[in-house]
């Protein structure tokens, strides 16, 4: 809505998954502000026609919806000259809670600082604040946080604390500057022999492999470890093999974080805006 409030022209893309059609529309207009998410940035960067566009008017790129991978952000800035600025929020926070400073010239890898009048607390399962740098659930209090779910007091009680914080379901930590980094959704966390494995971390490492276009990780049952990571990969290099990717993971990941299984897919299940659906992958495994 910012574009409307500013009296700017808004270009709405009905099907952002149609990358050639998306790029054709982008070529018609000078882009000043570009909101998107990691999978969209990645798909555009791999489109030859997109790389030919004029990015001189671009002054702000906003990333949200899912964690923006460092490798994708670096490639975006190298092509467009504009860093990706991540923000964070949910429908329950209508919809923004934190943002990076738009004046920053570099990708921070965090969701930034709380908006004015907004508080962020990182808490453990017992509702206690955890020390800086320690992972816990991101909890939000502020004027934009909902009062509750309409006519669902039972569901409201599950997510609202007695002191007015909304429990986001996202795991993260806060650094000494007050910047928060999301590590993953609480429900997506993989528990391997008592150790927490966050799919985002595994996916980001694998995404740096030159033969990988996209990757998604889930946990699957294992009689010895409880769960083990399974990796779904869309190839960028048709010659990429499971053995080569396993070797890459051995070089770049701690033992318990390495995928036990790798499955190649032609595409990954996504929402209409391009967010990868790990739930659908779990249902198919």
Backbone as CSV, one residue per row, in Angstrom:
resi,resn,N_x,N_y,N_z,CA_x,CA_y,CA_z,C_x,C_y,C_z
1,UNK,0.816,-1.213,0.000,0.000,0.000,0.000,0.853,1.268,0.000
2,UNK,2.144,1.149,0.253,2.998,2.331,0.313,2.981,3.076,-1.015
3,UNK,3.008,2.323,-2.114,2.988,2.960,-3.421,1.743,3.792,-3.629
4,UNK,0.609,3.278,-3.205,-0.655,4.011,-3.340,-0.635,5.255,-2.460
5,UNK,-0.114,5.097,-1.227,-0.062,6.225,-0.303,0.824,7.333,-0.840
6,UNK,1.869,6.962,-1.580,2.804,7.931,-2.128,2.354,8.471,-3.487
7,UNK,1.242,7.951,-4.007,0.782,8.381,-5.319,1.619,7.814,-6.454
8,UNK,2.282,6.691,-6.216,3.142,6.075,-7.232,2.341,5.102,-8.084
9,UNK,2.909,4.709,-9.188,2.284,3.713,-10.038,2.640,2.330,-9.530
10,UNK,1.619,1.509,-9.326,1.817,0.133,-8.875,1.621,-0.817,-10.048
11,UNK,2.579,-1.677,-10.279,2.464,-2.691,-11.323,2.172,-4.022,-10.628
12,UNK,0.985,-4.574,-10.844,0.579,-5.810,-10.196,0.766,-6.978,-11.162
13,UNK,1.436,-8.010,-10.691,1.728,-9.182,-11.508,0.818,-10.332,-11.049
14,UNK,-0.203,-10.703,-11.842,-1.146,-11.740,-11.402,-0.494,-13.097,-11.146
15,UNK,0.493,-13.457,-11.967,1.139,-14.759,-11.822,2.653,-14.599,-11.804
16,UNK,3.236,-14.325,-10.642,4.689,-14.116,-10.573,5.496,-15.369,-10.855
17,UNK,4.847,-16.526,-10.946,5.582,-17.755,-11.259,5.833,-17.893,-12.760
18,UNK,5.130,-17.092,-13.538,5.393,-17.034,-14.983,6.522,-16.029,-15.201
19,UNK,7.760,-16.490,-15.039,8.907,-15.588,-15.060,9.066,-14.863,-16.404
20,UNK,8.956,-15.537,-17.553,9.069,-14.792,-18.820,8.015,-13.696,-18.958
21,UNK,6.768,-14.001,-18.546,5.730,-12.992,-18.596,5.977,-11.865,-17.620
22,UNK,6.501,-12.213,-16.453,6.842,-11.226,-15.421,7.890,-10.256,-15.971
23,UNK,8.934,-10.806,-16.560,10.023,-9.968,-17.080,9.523,-9.073,-18.211
24,UNK,8.630,-9.590,-19.033,8.080,-8.800,-20.136,7.350,-7.563,-19.610
25,UNK,6.630,-7.725,-18.484,5.947,-6.586,-17.875,6.945,-5.608,-17.253
26,UNK,7.967,-6.137,-16.593,8.960,-5.276,-15.954,9.675,-4.399,-16.980
27,UNK,9.836,-4.916,-18.182,10.544,-4.162,-19.223,9.783,-2.922,-19.663
28,UNK,8.494,-2.855,-19.340,7.661,-1.731,-19.783,7.761,-0.514,-18.867
29,UNK,8.274,-0.704,-17.660,8.238,0.365,-16.657,9.607,0.536,-15.990
30,UNK,9.957,1.759,-15.600,11.153,1.938,-14.760,10.829,1.485,-13.333
31,UNK,11.639,0.608,-12.767,11.393,0.091,-11.418,12.113,0.966,-10.393
32,UNK,11.397,1.440,-9.395,12.018,2.196,-8.310,12.051,1.375,-7.016
33,UNK,10.943,0.680,-6.745,10.858,-0.157,-5.547,10.394,-1.544,-5.980
34,UNK,11.128,-2.567,-5.544,10.822,-3.932,-5.969,10.696,-4.835,-4.751
35,UNK,9.469,-5.248,-4.380,9.298,-6.204,-3.287,9.288,-7.630,-3.827
36,UNK,9.871,-8.550,-3.084,9.883,-9.937,-3.536,10.332,-10.865,-2.440
37,UNK,10.536,-12.127,-2.801,11.039,-13.113,-1.854,12.127,-13.943,-2.518
38,UNK,12.824,-14.729,-1.723,14.057,-15.372,-2.171,13.882,-16.169,-3.460
39,UNK,12.829,-16.988,-3.535,12.638,-17.820,-4.722,12.396,-16.969,-5.967
40,UNK,11.715,-15.836,-5.803,11.473,-14.951,-6.945,12.770,-14.289,-7.396
41,UNK,13.544,-13.758,-6.444,14.832,-13.153,-6.797,15.703,-14.163,-7.547
42,UNK,15.746,-15.387,-7.037,16.583,-16.423,-7.634,16.120,-16.749,-9.053
43,UNK,14.808,-16.895,-9.241,14.277,-17.221,-10.566,14.562,-16.105,-11.564
44,UNK,14.413,-14.855,-11.122,14.684,-13.728,-12.016,16.160,-13.656,-12.383
45,UNK,17.021,-13.891,-11.413,18.463,-13.829,-11.674,18.911,-14.883,-12.684
46,UNK,18.144,-15.964,-12.781,18.483,-17.022,-13.722,17.784,-16.851,-15.069
47,UNK,17.111,-15.706,-15.262,16.435,-15.425,-16.524,17.278,-14.453,-17.347
48,UNK,17.629,-14.853,-18.550,18.532,-14.058,-19.384,17.945,-12.689,-19.726
49,UNK,16.632,-12.637,-19.996,15.997,-11.372,-20.368,15.965,-10.402,-19.192
50,UNK,15.791,-10.938,-17.989,15.792,-10.076,-16.808,17.138,-9.386,-16.644
51,UNK,18.207,-10.106,-16.924,19.549,-9.547,-16.759,19.837,-8.415,-17.736
52,UNK,18.998,-8.277,-18.765,19.179,-7.212,-19.753,18.436,-5.925,-19.389
53,UNK,17.604,-5.941,-18.332,16.803,-4.777,-17.969,17.668,-3.643,-17.431
54,UNK,17.095,-2.447,-17.454,17.777,-1.260,-16.925,17.440,-1.121,-15.438
55,UNK,18.439,-1.256,-14.591,18.215,-1.197,-13.141,18.631,0.140,-12.534
56,UNK,18.989,1.093,-13.351,19.444,2.383,-12.812,18.377,3.078,-11.962
57,UNK,17.061,2.969,-12.304,16.055,3.641,-11.462,15.819,2.957,-10.110
58,UNK,16.273,1.707,-9.949,15.954,0.932,-8.745,16.672,1.494,-7.520
59,UNK,15.892,1.899,-6.514,16.475,2.477,-5.304,16.218,1.626,-4.056
60,UNK,15.255,0.684,-4.137,14.932,-0.105,-2.947,14.408,-1.475,-3.360
61,UNK,15.031,-2.520,-2.809,14.544,-3.889,-2.984,14.165,-4.431,-1.622
62,UNK,12.925,-4.854,-1.492,12.415,-5.359,-0.214,12.282,-6.872,-0.276
63,UNK,12.819,-7.561,0.717,12.722,-9.014,0.793,11.888,-9.434,1.986
64,UNK,10.989,-10.379,1.780,10.151,-10.877,2.876,9.553,-12.217,2.496
65,UNK,8.646,-12.713,3.333,7.954,-13.955,3.034,8.719,-15.203,3.412
66,UNK,10.029,-15.159,3.301,10.920,-16.258,3.674,12.319,-15.668,3.764
67,UNK,13.244,-16.409,4.367,14.604,-15.896,4.514,15.255,-15.698,3.150
68,UNK,15.896,-14.551,2.957,16.658,-14.301,1.735,18.053,-14.881,1.932
69,UNK,18.460,-15.758,1.039,19.769,-16.393,1.158,20.867,-15.416,0.758
70,UNK,21.974,-15.489,1.471,23.078,-14.562,1.251,23.574,-14.601,-0.198
71,UNK,23.703,-15.813,-0.743,24.188,-15.939,-2.115,23.278,-15.254,-3.116
72,UNK,21.967,-15.393,-2.905,20.990,-14.736,-3.786,21.082,-13.229,-3.643
73,UNK,21.187,-12.751,-2.393,21.286,-11.301,-2.159,22.536,-10.718,-2.804
74,UNK,23.635,-11.445,-2.730,24.885,-10.960,-3.326,24.771,-10.882,-4.847
75,UNK,24.162,-11.885,-5.452,23.984,-11.877,-6.908,23.037,-10.770,-7.331
76,UNK,21.993,-10.522,-6.514,21.032,-9.453,-6.832,21.728,-8.088,-6.831
77,UNK,22.518,-7.845,-5.803,23.204,-6.557,-5.736,24.216,-6.408,-6.865
78,UNK,24.918,-7.505,-7.195,25.912,-7.448,-8.270,25.254,-7.088,-9.602
79,UNK,24.037,-7.588,-9.826,23.350,-7.316,-11.085,22.670,-5.952,-11.084
80,UNK,21.955,-5.640,-9.996,21.110,-4.435,-9.984,21.784,-3.224,-9.357
81,UNK,22.824,-3.469,-8.536,23.447,-2.378,-7.800,22.675,-1.981,-6.561
82,UNK,21.588,-2.706,-6.257,20.715,-2.362,-5.132,20.692,-3.520,-4.132
83,UNK,21.023,-3.280,-2.863,20.989,-4.363,-1.877,19.559,-4.765,-1.530
84,UNK,19.380,-6.009,-1.122,18.079,-6.478,-0.640,17.944,-6.084,0.822
85,UNK,16.843,-5.419,1.145,16.566,-5.016,2.523,15.426,-5.883,3.057
86,UNK,15.753,-6.746,4.012,14.743,-7.666,4.544,13.898,-7.021,5.627
87,UNK,12.632,-7.387,5.636,11.720,-7.018,6.704,11.002,-8.263,7.187
88,UNK,10.147,-8.091,8.191,9.492,-9.259,8.771,8.158,-8.865,9.380
89,UNK,7.217,-9.768,9.230,5.919,-9.587,9.854,4.998,-10.722,9.476
90,UNK,3.825,-10.721,10.053,2.839,-11.759,9.777,1.471,-11.092,9.657
91,UNK,0.485,-11.853,9.216,-0.876,-11.306,9.159,-1.295,-10.801,10.536
92,UNK,-0.864,-11.518,11.569,-1.242,-11.149,12.936,-0.583,-9.868,13.416
93,UNK,0.427,-9.386,12.670,1.078,-8.125,13.038,0.819,-7.051,11.976
94,UNK,-0.139,-7.260,11.178,-0.756,-6.333,10.201,0.146,-5.343,9.460
95,UNK,1.043,-5.782,8.612,1.725,-7.077,8.651,3.205,-6.937,8.938
96,UNK,3.675,-5.782,9.430,5.123,-5.571,9.587,5.483,-5.395,11.061
97,UNK,6.588,-6.031,11.461,7.075,-5.904,12.838,8.493,-5.357,12.897
98,UNK,9.315,-5.748,11.921,10.709,-5.293,11.900,11.111,-4.954,10.467
99,UNK,12.174,-4.174,10.354,12.716,-3.847,9.025,14.159,-3.394,9.181
100,UNK,14.918,-3.583,8.103,16.260,-3.043,8.053,16.203,-1.574,7.632
101,UNK,17.246,-0.843,7.954,17.327,0.551,7.535,17.499,0.614,6.022
102,UNK,16.667,1.408,5.377,16.750,1.510,3.922,18.025,2.220,3.475
103,UNK,18.686,2.874,4.404,19.930,3.574,4.071,21.130,2.621,4.028
104,UNK,20.924,1.369,4.468,22.036,0.418,4.502,22.477,0.077,3.086
105,UNK,23.783,0.025,2.890,24.323,-0.267,1.560,24.640,-1.747,1.371
106,UNK,24.454,-2.537,2.426,24.792,-3.957,2.349,23.654,-4.812,2.879
107,UNK,23.623,-6.053,2.456,22.675,-7.044,2.943,23.101,-7.480,4.339
108,UNK,22.197,-7.389,5.316,22.569,-7.690,6.698,22.364,-9.152,7.068
109,UNK,21.523,-9.858,6.322,21.223,-11.229,6.686,20.302,-11.337,7.885
110,UNK,19.719,-10.218,8.303,18.794,-10.187,9.434,17.477,-9.568,8.986
111,UNK,16.467,-9.611,9.878,15.190,-8.966,9.588,15.155,-7.549,10.149
112,UNK,16.294,-7.081,10.647,16.405,-5.690,11.044,16.002,-5.397,12.473
113,UNK,15.516,-4.176,12.665,15.152,-3.662,13.986,13.637,-3.554,14.122
114,UNK,13.113,-3.571,15.348,11.668,-3.406,15.528,11.202,-2.032,15.027
115,UNK,9.991,-1.985,14.489,9.396,-0.707,14.112,9.161,0.137,15.362
116,UNK,8.966,1.450,15.197,8.661,2.293,16.365,7.479,1.741,17.161
117,UNK,7.572,1.807,18.473,6.545,1.343,19.417,6.364,-0.175,19.402
118,UNK,7.308,-0.883,18.780,7.226,-2.345,18.693,8.349,-2.969,19.517
119,UNK,8.029,-4.042,20.214,9.016,-4.759,21.022,9.185,-6.184,20.485
120,UNK,10.417,-6.641,20.464,10.726,-8.024,20.085,11.368,-8.707,21.291
121,UNK,10.832,-9.853,21.663,11.422,-10.667,22.729,11.724,-12.053,22.159
122,UNK,12.863,-12.614,22.522,13.229,-13.978,22.119,13.071,-14.855,23.363
123,UNK,12.143,-15.822,23.299,11.774,-16.563,24.500,11.884,-18.073,24.302
124,UNK,12.105,-18.769,25.417,12.155,-20.228,25.377,10.747,-20.793,25.514
125,UNK,10.641,-22.118,25.565,9.327,-22.757,25.603,8.565,-22.456,26.888
126,UNK,9.276,-22.014,27.920,8.620,-21.672,29.190,8.259,-20.199,29.288
127,UNK,8.506,-19.447,28.212,8.148,-18.031,28.207,9.199,-17.115,28.786
128,UNK,10.402,-17.632,29.023,11.473,-16.803,29.571,12.315,-16.195,28.456
129,UNK,12.743,-14.946,28.646,13.634,-14.318,27.677,14.984,-15.040,27.689
130,UNK,15.546,-15.279,26.506,16.843,-15.951,26.412,17.929,-14.900,26.197
131,UNK,19.178,-15.214,26.495,20.271,-14.249,26.317,20.482,-13.896,24.844
132,UNK,21.127,-12.742,24.613,21.467,-12.333,23.249,22.294,-13.419,22.573
133,UNK,21.977,-13.689,21.319,22.715,-14.691,20.565,22.168,-16.093,20.698
134,UNK,21.238,-16.306,21.632,20.667,-17.640,21.828,19.340,-17.745,21.084
135,UNK,19.095,-18.901,20.476,17.891,-19.097,19.665,16.681,-19.361,20.546
136,UNK,15.581,-18.721,20.199,14.305,-18.930,20.869,13.187,-18.505,19.933
137,UNK,11.967,-18.493,20.443,10.830,-18.084,19.609,10.717,-16.557,19.583
138,UNK,10.509,-16.011,18.392,10.352,-14.566,18.236,8.950,-14.179,18.680
139,UNK,8.876,-13.292,19.664,7.591,-12.820,20.193,7.494,-11.307,19.977
140,UNK,6.300,-10.831,19.656,6.130,-9.447,19.208,5.019,-8.769,20.003
141,UNK,5.303,-7.546,20.451,4.280,-6.728,21.115,4.324,-5.331,20.518
142,UNK,3.153,-4.802,20.173,3.093,-3.468,19.590,1.680,-3.127,19.166
143,UNK,1.452,-1.882,18.747,0.108,-1.449,18.381,-0.462,-2.147,17.155
144,UNK,0.415,-2.747,16.330,-0.057,-3.426,15.124,-0.394,-4.892,15.356
145,UNK,-0.121,-5.413,16.560,-0.394,-6.813,16.855,-1.887,-7.002,17.108
146,UNK,-2.437,-8.064,16.557,-3.874,-8.322,16.670,-4.300,-8.492,18.129
147,UNK,-5.589,-8.254,18.369,-6.155,-8.526,19.690,-6.410,-10.018,19.856
148,UNK,-6.668,-10.699,18.735,-6.915,-12.135,18.785,-7.582,-12.591,17.505
149,UNK,-7.754,-13.903,17.368,-8.445,-14.459,16.213,-9.955,-14.320,16.407
150,UNK,-10.644,-13.908,15.377,-12.076,-13.623,15.460,-12.858,-14.866,15.906
151,UNK,-13.514,-14.725,17.053,-14.366,-15.785,17.610,-13.613,-17.098,17.842
152,UNK,-12.283,-17.014,18.052,-11.492,-18.217,18.334,-10.629,-17.991,19.574
153,UNK,-11.277,-17.874,20.742,-10.498,-17.634,21.962,-9.520,-18.772,22.273
154,UNK,-9.855,-19.998,21.862,-8.965,-21.130,22.115,-7.659,-20.984,21.338
155,UNK,-7.771,-20.584,20.051,-6.578,-20.386,19.239,-5.804,-19.151,19.680
156,UNK,-6.534,-18.118,20.091,-5.885,-16.901,20.575,-5.027,-17.194,21.800
157,UNK,-5.558,-18.008,22.716,-4.836,-18.330,23.951,-3.523,-19.055,23.683
158,UNK,-3.434,-19.771,22.534,-2.217,-20.510,22.205,-1.073,-19.593,21.782
159,UNK,-1.412,-18.405,21.249,-0.366,-17.560,20.660,-0.149,-16.232,21.387
160,UNK,-1.069,-15.831,22.251,-0.916,-14.569,22.968,-0.509,-14.823,24.412
161,UNK,0.541,-14.140,24.853,1.018,-14.310,26.226,0.246,-13.376,27.160
162,UNK,0.375,-13.615,28.447,-0.330,-12.791,29.426,0.144,-11.348,29.415
163,UNK,1.405,-11.129,29.012,1.922,-9.758,28.970,1.804,-9.125,27.574
164,UNK,0.953,-9.725,26.715,0.604,-9.067,25.461,1.499,-9.334,24.273
165,UNK,2.391,-10.313,24.355,3.242,-10.658,23.222,2.572,-11.727,22.357
166,UNK,2.750,-11.609,21.049,2.289,-12.612,20.104,3.427,-13.572,19.810
167,UNK,3.173,-14.871,19.979,4.189,-15.896,19.709,4.132,-16.247,18.225
168,UNK,5.188,-15.889,17.499,5.155,-15.934,16.039,5.256,-17.342,15.456
169,UNK,5.870,-18.277,16.207,6.136,-19.587,15.634,7.439,-19.623,14.855
170,UNK,8.141,-18.481,14.786,9.436,-18.403,14.114,10.546,-18.424,15.161
171,UNK,11.598,-19.169,14.866,12.745,-19.249,15.758,13.820,-18.291,15.260
172,UNK,14.480,-17.614,16.196,15.523,-16.680,15.811,16.328,-16.244,17.013
173,UNK,17.274,-15.342,16.771,18.064,-14.791,17.873,18.317,-13.312,17.603
174,UNK,18.627,-12.589,18.667,18.920,-11.161,18.566,20.386,-10.926,18.883
175,UNK,21.045,-10.079,18.070,22.454,-9.792,18.328,22.595,-8.578,19.243
176,UNK,23.846,-8.214,19.520,24.100,-7.137,20.487,23.647,-5.776,19.975
177,UNK,23.390,-5.658,18.684,22.906,-4.381,18.122,21.389,-4.266,18.152
178,UNK,20.707,-5.360,18.513,19.257,-5.359,18.512,18.651,-5.877,17.221
179,UNK,19.506,-6.351,16.290,19.016,-6.928,15.035,18.642,-8.396,15.269
180,UNK,17.547,-8.817,14.669,17.070,-10.188,14.839,17.276,-10.988,13.567
181,UNK,17.712,-12.224,13.721,17.882,-13.130,12.582,16.973,-14.336,12.773
182,UNK,16.185,-14.628,11.755,15.342,-15.821,11.792,16.184,-17.023,11.395
183,UNK,16.035,-18.112,12.143,16.711,-19.347,11.749,15.736,-20.302,11.069
184,UNK,14.464,-20.298,11.480,13.469,-21.123,10.789,12.132,-21.102,11.520
185,UNK,11.133,-21.718,10.878,9.852,-21.929,11.536,10.027,-23.020,12.595
186,UNK,9.396,-22.824,13.734,9.510,-23.782,14.832,9.047,-25.171,14.395
187,UNK,7.960,-25.225,13.623,7.397,-26.517,13.219,8.227,-27.204,12.135
188,UNK,9.136,-26.461,11.486,9.975,-27.054,10.436,11.302,-27.573,10.969
189,UNK,11.599,-27.288,12.227,12.873,-27.693,12.815,12.995,-29.222,12.794
190,UNK,14.195,-29.705,12.472,14.470,-31.147,12.409,15.260,-31.529,13.657
191,UNK,14.799,-32.549,14.366,15.461,-32.974,15.607,16.232,-34.265,15.340
192,UNK,17.559,-34.150,15.272,18.432,-35.290,14.965,19.204,-35.680,16.226
193,UNK,18.815,-36.802,16.824,19.494,-37.294,18.044,19.597,-36.207,19.110
194,UNK,18.554,-35.408,19.248,18.525,-34.353,20.256,19.111,-33.035,19.805
195,UNK,19.685,-32.977,18.602,20.265,-31.742,18.068,19.274,-31.073,17.107
196,UNK,19.171,-29.740,17.223,18.300,-28.990,16.338,18.988,-28.724,14.994
197,UNK,18.303,-29.069,13.921,18.782,-28.768,12.572,17.739,-27.866,11.917
198,UNK,18.177,-26.699,11.463,17.261,-25.746,10.850,17.354,-25.857,9.330
199,UNK,16.247,-26.195,8.667,16.264,-26.364,7.207,16.853,-25.178,6.457
200,UNK,16.592,-23.954,6.936,17.126,-22.773,6.245,18.645,-22.826,6.108
201,UNK,19.314,-23.265,7.180,20.779,-23.329,7.164,21.258,-24.346,6.138
202,UNK,20.633,-25.507,6.137,20.997,-26.558,5.191,20.739,-26.094,3.752
203,UNK,19.587,-25.478,3.529,19.225,-25.015,2.184,20.184,-23.935,1.681
204,UNK,20.593,-23.043,2.581,21.480,-21.954,2.158,22.854,-22.502,1.751
205,UNK,23.360,-23.473,2.491,24.651,-24.075,2.148,24.558,-24.762,0.784
206,UNK,23.511,-25.556,0.591,23.364,-26.310,-0.656,23.126,-25.375,-1.838
207,UNK,22.429,-24.259,-1.602,22.138,-23.320,-2.684,23.400,-22.687,-3.262
208,UNK,24.508,-22.729,-2.515,25.770,-22.183,-3.019,26.445,-23.111,-4.027
209,UNK,25.977,-24.354,-4.107,26.564,-25.266,-5.099,26.187,-24.777,-6.493
210,UNK,27.137,-24.656,-7.394,26.842,-24.101,-8.719,25.871,-24.931,-9.546
211,UNK,25.688,-26.199,-9.176,24.782,-27.050,-9.935,23.360,-27.063,-9.415
212,UNK,23.089,-26.284,-8.351,21.772,-26.285,-7.706,21.001,-25.011,-8.057
213,UNK,19.761,-25.195,-8.494,18.884,-24.060,-8.758,18.075,-23.708,-7.517
214,UNK,17.438,-24.715,-6.924,16.640,-24.527,-5.705,16.788,-25.756,-4.818
215,UNK,16.562,-25.548,-3.522,16.646,-26.669,-2.583,15.678,-26.457,-1.431
216,UNK,15.178,-27.558,-0.896,14.318,-27.519,0.282,14.628,-28.727,1.145
217,UNK,14.644,-28.533,2.455,14.972,-29.612,3.387,13.824,-29.854,4.353
218,UNK,13.591,-31.109,4.666,12.599,-31.490,5.670,13.200,-32.583,6.548
219,UNK,12.514,-32.895,7.637,12.908,-34.017,8.465,12.029,-35.218,8.163
220,UNK,12.647,-36.397,8.087,11.892,-37.634,7.891,12.232,-38.583,9.035
221,UNK,11.303,-39.468,9.403,11.527,-40.359,10.541,12.722,-41.282,10.341
222,UNK,13.414,-41.553,11.457,14.552,-42.470,11.446,14.555,-43.228,12.762
223,UNK,14.677,-44.549,12.691,14.564,-45.362,13.902,15.723,-45.167,14.864
224,UNK,16.851,-44.677,14.396,18.011,-44.489,15.255,18.123,-43.055,15.786
225,UNK,17.857,-42.061,14.919,18.064,-40.650,15.285,16.782,-39.894,15.581
226,UNK,15.651,-40.543,15.413,14.373,-39.838,15.569,13.956,-39.211,14.248
227,UNK,14.816,-38.302,13.737,14.622,-37.711,12.420,15.978,-37.550,11.752
228,UNK,15.969,-37.489,10.434,17.171,-37.149,9.656,16.742,-36.185,8.546
229,UNK,17.667,-35.336,8.081,17.317,-34.401,7.013,17.187,-35.113,5.663
230,UNK,16.180,-34.691,4.921,16.024,-35.100,3.528,16.010,-33.842,2.675
231,UNK,16.743,-33.884,1.575,16.916,-32.703,0.724,16.249,-32.934,-0.635
232,UNK,15.466,-31.952,-1.050,14.874,-31.955,-2.385,15.565,-30.868,-3.197
233,UNK,16.011,-31.221,-4.396,16.832,-30.310,-5.193,16.306,-30.210,-6.618
234,UNK,16.249,-28.968,-7.120,16.027,-28.726,-8.540,17.388,-28.393,-9.144
235,UNK,17.768,-29.146,-10.162,19.095,-28.979,-10.751,19.200,-27.724,-11.620
236,UNK,20.344,-27.086,-11.533,20.732,-26.067,-12.500,21.638,-26.695,-13.556
237,UNK,22.458,-27.636,-13.098,23.333,-28.404,-13.975,22.753,-29.811,-14.118
238,UNK,22.295,-30.180,-15.321,21.694,-31.516,-15.507,22.628,-32.664,-15.134
239,UNK,23.931,-32.408,-15.136,24.898,-33.465,-14.846,25.112,-33.691,-13.346
240,UNK,24.511,-32.866,-12.508,24.699,-33.000,-11.062,24.182,-34.353,-10.585
241,UNK,24.950,-35.023,-9.725,24.569,-36.333,-9.189,24.379,-36.258,-7.678
242,UNK,23.676,-37.253,-7.149,23.490,-37.356,-5.699,24.847,-37.489,-5.015
243,UNK,25.738,-38.285,-5.585,27.053,-38.513,-4.990,27.855,-37.211,-4.891
244,UNK,27.803,-36.401,-5.948,28.547,-35.139,-5.951,27.989,-34.174,-4.910
245,UNK,26.669,-34.148,-4.780,26.053,-33.237,-3.812,26.280,-33.727,-2.384
246,UNK,26.264,-35.032,-2.180,26.574,-35.585,-0.859,28.002,-35.223,-0.460
247,UNK,28.926,-35.314,-1.396,30.322,-34.965,-1.117,30.450,-33.498,-0.751
248,UNK,29.715,-32.644,-1.444,29.712,-31.207,-1.143,29.180,-30.958,0.275
249,UNK,28.119,-31.677,0.644,27.548,-31.521,1.986,28.525,-31.992,3.058
250,UNK,29.264,-33.046,2.780,30.256,-33.527,3.756,31.338,-32.483,3.997
251,UNK,31.656,-31.714,2.973,32.692,-30.688,3.092,32.200,-29.432,3.811
252,UNK,30.900,-29.192,3.775,30.386,-27.898,4.224,29.398,-27.949,5.386
253,UNK,29.054,-29.142,5.841,28.083,-29.264,6.925,28.597,-30.211,8.010
254,UNK,28.274,-29.888,9.265,28.555,-30.781,10.380,27.798,-32.090,10.178
255,UNK,28.338,-33.178,10.709,27.791,-34.509,10.480,26.290,-34.636,10.625
256,UNK,25.733,-34.214,11.767,24.303,-34.429,12.001,23.411,-33.533,11.135
257,UNK,24.003,-32.499,10.508,23.220,-31.604,9.648,23.175,-32.067,8.193
258,UNK,24.005,-33.049,7.868,24.065,-33.495,6.473,22.810,-34.273,6.098
259,UNK,22.322,-34.098,4.874,21.137,-34.852,4.460,21.441,-36.338,4.356
260,UNK,20.517,-37.152,4.826,20.650,-38.595,4.675,20.150,-39.030,3.299
261,UNK,19.176,-38.261,2.801,18.586,-38.579,1.500,18.557,-37.320,0.634
262,UNK,18.758,-37.490,-0.652,18.634,-36.399,-1.628,17.750,-36.888,-2.763
263,UNK,16.751,-36.076,-3.081,15.834,-36.404,-4.177,15.782,-35.232,-5.151
264,UNK,16.024,-35.519,-6.419,15.939,-34.473,-7.435,14.503,-34.341,-7.924
265,UNK,14.082,-33.109,-8.105,12.737,-32.811,-8.599,12.830,-31.843,-9.777
266,UNK,11.839,-31.908,-10.656,11.770,-30.946,-11.756,11.392,-29.570,-11.225
267,UNK,10.597,-29.538,-10.152,10.206,-28.296,-9.496,9.792,-28.599,-8.065
268,UNK,9.735,-27.564,-7.237,9.320,-27.709,-5.849,7.924,-27.121,-5.681
269,UNK,7.102,-27.713,-4.808,5.766,-27.144,-4.581,5.862,-25.770,-3.919
270,UNK,5.058,-24.823,-4.415,5.127,-23.448,-3.928,3.740,-22.840,-3.819
271,UNK,3.654,-21.785,-3.030,2.439,-20.988,-2.964,2.340,-20.153,-4.244
272,UNK,1.199,-19.510,-4.486,1.063,-18.677,-5.689,2.124,-17.586,-5.816
273,UNK,2.689,-17.117,-4.681,3.716,-16.074,-4.753,5.129,-16.645,-4.760
274,UNK,5.238,-17.983,-4.717,6.555,-18.596,-4.873,7.225,-19.080,-3.610
275,UNK,6.516,-19.099,-2.492,7.102,-19.592,-1.247,7.079,-21.122,-1.237
276,UNK,8.225,-21.734,-0.963,8.323,-23.196,-0.997,7.486,-23.816,0.122
277,UNK,6.703,-24.846,-0.236,5.816,-25.512,0.721,6.479,-26.772,1.257
278,UNK,7.169,-26.640,2.372,7.797,-27.814,2.979,6.730,-28.804,3.446
279,UNK,5.588,-28.279,3.861,4.515,-29.161,4.330,4.107,-30.144,3.239
280,UNK,4.011,-29.655,2.002,3.642,-30.526,0.883,4.714,-31.590,0.659
281,UNK,5.981,-31.221,0.836,7.066,-32.195,0.690,6.995,-33.255,1.783
282,UNK,6.648,-32.829,3.000,6.510,-33.802,4.091,5.367,-34.777,3.789
283,UNK,4.266,-34.250,3.250,3.107,-35.096,2.944,3.423,-36.106,1.845
284,UNK,4.360,-35.751,0.970,4.713,-36.619,-0.158,5.805,-37.621,0.202
285,UNK,6.410,-37.463,1.378,7.542,-38.339,1.739,7.087,-39.531,2.578
